Amino acid sequence: MALETGAEAPDFTLRNQNREEITLSSFRGKRSVLVVFFPFAFSSICTGELTAVRDDLSSFQNDDVQVLAVSVDHPFALKAWADAQDYDFPLLSDFWPHGAVAQAYGVLNTDAGFALRGTFLVDRSGVVRFAEVNAVGEARDQNAWRRAVHALTAA
């Protein structure tokens, strides 16, 4: 079962597309974090969703909020995808142990071995303030993310 609003977000440390370690708890007390799980780099729906984030990044990432996109892809695949799409936010690899972070957030499809389309807005204290999970093949509507980010940063 996926994390729900009000739950404490499980901490994690993952490598980004540049093989740098990023730890969720390093943002505590400083910035909220929009954690966006996606199934696979280079897939059409994932590309569309993250391109929409890239094209309107200031609505999702600013001085108060950091975007962290997470998949089970290897960092090398994420690097190639980030370079191809000009993504200027961290793409994190949940490659090994395979899908451990997605599993902690309740969004790992264990039969297929990839993350579902889960989105979690984690506040500065580490509490989930927005949570949604979309089915495989179902694109997300980022308007709900914009509203959640705005509500959290306006408070």
Buried (B, 14 or more C-beta within 10 A) or exposed (E): EBBEEEBEBBEBEBBBBEEEEBEBBBBBEEBBBBBBBBBBBEBEBBBEBBEBBBEEBEBBBBEEBBBBBBBBBBBEBBBBBBEEBEBEBBBBBBBEEEBBBBBBBBBBBEEEEBBBBBBBBBBBEBBBBBBBBBEEEEEBEBEEBEEBBEEBEEE
